[in-house]
Amino acid sequence: MARPDQLQLEPGPVARSLAEARELAAGCTRCPLYRDATQTVFGKGAAALRLMLVGEQPGDKEDMAGKPFVGPAGALLDRALIEAGVPRDEAYVTNAVKHFKFAVRGKRRIHKKPDTGEIEACRWWLDLEHDLVDPRVVVAMGTTALRSLLGRPASITSLRGAAVTLDGERKLVATIHPSYLLRMPDRDAAKHEFTRFVGDINEAWQAAQA
């Protein structure tokens, strides 16, 4: 087990089911983020789903609830899934990093972007989810998710617009993180970008059905 100031990059424990993986992840100390987070926020969904959605990391509300995408970004994601024709229970939803990274400002906990070491340390859990769910298509929402899934830096712009092969026959669709829409000051631009986001998810869903 890693000390609080260390990153653990070697393989972790073997899990034969998502339930077992979730239980093991609850005690994760692979990077220092576990020290300040309330709890591990593991993915939600069942095995053998065709579509997997990967975000960046839990936010404040997710950290408190112990579930992914239950805050404002999650509400936007739910809306996008509905408009894209994707039943929420037909998609496995998770994050590249399982603990909330933040800075305290007054009484608020402000999101901080995970660094490369934290992404790599947590990649063990994402790879495990990937293997256990075995989706046909994976959606990378944001650069952190894309970095974790590809194992290298890449831009959303360079890969957005067409599904690419991730490994074997599995496909990857790159898109923005829904929290990006919440930060856009121009509401007309945000509406346009939301339409593109819905289109990306619909593209992934259609590819998952093929």
SEVO-880866 format. One record per residue (C-alpha): residue in three letters; x, y, z. Coordinates in steps of 0.5 Angstrom, whole numbers, padded with zeros to 4 digits, always signed. Example, Ala and Ser with C-alpha at 12.3 -4.5 7.8 and 13.67 -1.06 7.14 Angstrom:
2
ala+0025-0009+0016/ser+0027-0002+0014/
//
This chain:
210
met+0000+0000+0000/ala+0003+0007-0002/arg+0005+0012+0003/pro+0000+0018+0004/asp+0006+0022+0000/gln+0007+0017-0006/leu+0004+0015-0012/gln+0002+0007-0013/leu+0003+0006-0021/glu+0003-0002-0020/pro-0003-0006-0021/gly-0008-0007-0016/pro-0012-0012-0013/val-0016-0017-0018/ala-0024-0016-0018/arg-0028-0021-0021/ser-0034-0016-0021/leu-0036-0009-0021/ala-0039-0010-0014/glu-0032-0013-0012/ala-0028-0007-0015/arg-0033-0002-0012/glu-0031-0005-0005/leu-0024-0005-0006/ala-0024+0002-0009/ala-0027+0004-0003/gly-0020+0003+0001/cys-0016+0006-0005/thr-0010+0010-0003/arg-0006+0010-0010/cys-0005+0017-0010/pro-0006+0022-0004/leu-0012+0025-0006/tyr-0016+0020-0001/arg-0013+0024+0005/asp-0018+0030+0004/ala-0024+0027+0000/thr-0030+0024+0003/gln-0030+0018+0000/thr-0028+0014-0007/val-0033+0016-0012/phe-0034+0009-0016/gly-0038+0008-0023/lys-0045+0007-0023/gly-0048+0002-0028/ala-0048-0005-0029/ala-0043-0010-0033/ala-0045-0012-0041/leu-0047-0005-0042/arg-0045-0002-0049/leu-0044+0005-0048/met-0039+0008-0042/leu-0038+0015-0041/val-0032+0017-0037/gly-0031+0024-0034/glu-0026+0028-0030/gln-0027+0027-0023/pro-0032+0028-0018/gly-0034+0035-0016/asp-0037+0037-0009/lys-0044+0034-0009/glu-0041+0027-0012/asp-0036+0027-0006/met-0041+0028-0001/ala-0046+0023-0005/gly-0041+0018-0007/lys-0044+0017-0014/pro-0042+0020-0020/phe-0045+0026-0024/val-0051+0028-0019/gly-0049+0035-0019/pro-0050+0041-0024/ala-0046+0038-0029/gly-0049+0031-0028/ala-0056+0035-0029/leu-0054+0037-0036/leu-0051+0030-0038/asp-0058+0027-0036/arg-0061+0032-0041/ala-0056+0031-0046/leu-0057+0023-0046/ile-0065+0024-0046/glu-0064+0028-0052/ala-0059+0024-0055/gly-0064+0018-0054/val-0060+0014-0049/pro-0063+0011-0043/arg-0059+0013-0037/asp-0059+0005-0035/glu-0056+0003-0041/ala-0050+0007-0040/tyr-0044+0006-0035/val-0042+0013-0032/thr-0035+0014-0028/asn-0029+0018-0028/ala-0022+0018-0029/val-0020+0020-0022/lys-0024+0017-0017/his-0023+0022-0011/phe-0025+0030-0011/lys-0019+0034-0012/phe-0020+0041-0009/ala-0018+0048-0006/val-0021+0051+0000/arg-0024+0058-0001/gly-0028+0060+0005/lys-0033+0055+0006/arg-0033+0053-0001/arg-0029+0047-0004/ile-0026+0049-0011/his-0025+0044-0016/lys-0018+0043-0018/lys-0015+0039-0024/pro-0012+0032-0023/asp-0005+0032-0025/thr-0001+0027-0029/gly+0001+0023-0023/glu-0006+0022-0020/ile-0009+0020-0027/glu-0004+0015-0028/ala-0005+0012-0021/cys-0012+0012-0022/arg-0012+0009-0029/trp-0012+0002-0025/trp-0019+0003-0023/leu-0021+0006-0030/asp-0018+0000-0034/leu-0021-0005-0029/glu-0028-0002-0030/his-0027-0002-0037/asp-0025-0010-0037/leu-0031-0011-0033/val-0037-0007-0036/asp-0034-0009-0043/pro-0037-0003-0047/arg-0037-0003-0055/val-0036+0005-0055/val-0033+0009-0049/val-0034+0017-0049/ala-0029+0021-0046/met-0031+0027-0043/gly-0026+0032-0043/thr-0018+0032-0043/thr-0017+0028-0037/ala-0022+0023-0039/leu-0018+0023-0046/arg-0011+0022-0043/ser-0013+0017-0038/leu-0017+0012-0044/leu-0011+0013-0049/gly-0005+0013-0044/arg-0002+0020-0047/pro-0004+0027-0048/ala-0009+0029-0053/ser-0014+0034-0055/ile-0021+0034-0056/thr-0021+0038-0062/ser-0016+0033-0065/leu-0021+0027-0064/arg-0028+0030-0064/gly-0033+0029-0069/ala-0031+0021-0071/ala-0031+0015-0067/val-0024+0012-0067/thr-0021+0005-0065/leu-0019+0005-0058/asp-0017-0003-0057/gly-0019-0008-0062/glu-0026-0007-0064/arg-0028-0002-0058/lys-0029+0005-0061/leu-0028+0012-0057/val-0031+0018-0058/ala-0028+0025-0055/thr-0033+0030-0053/ile-0033+0036-0048/his-0034+0035-0041/pro-0041+0038-0039/ser-0038+0042-0034/tyr-0035+0046-0040/leu-0042+0048-0042/leu-0043+0051-0035/arg-0037+0056-0035/met-0039+0059-0042/pro-0041+0066-0041/asp-0044+0067-0048/arg-0051+0063-0047/asp-0052+0063-0055/ala-0045+0059-0055/ala-0047+0055-0050/lys-0053+0052-0053/his-0050+0051-0060/glu-0044+0047-0056/phe-0050+0043-0052/thr-0053+0041-0059/arg-0046+0039-0061/phe-0045+0035-0054/val-0052+0032-0055/gly-0049+0030-0063/asp-0043+0027-0060/ile-0047+0022-0055/asn-0052+0020-0060/glu-0046+0018-0065/ala-0043+0014-0059/trp-0050+0011-0058/gln-0051+0009-0065/ala-0044+0006-0066/ala-0046+0002-0060/gln-0052-0001-0063/ala-0048-0003-0069/
//
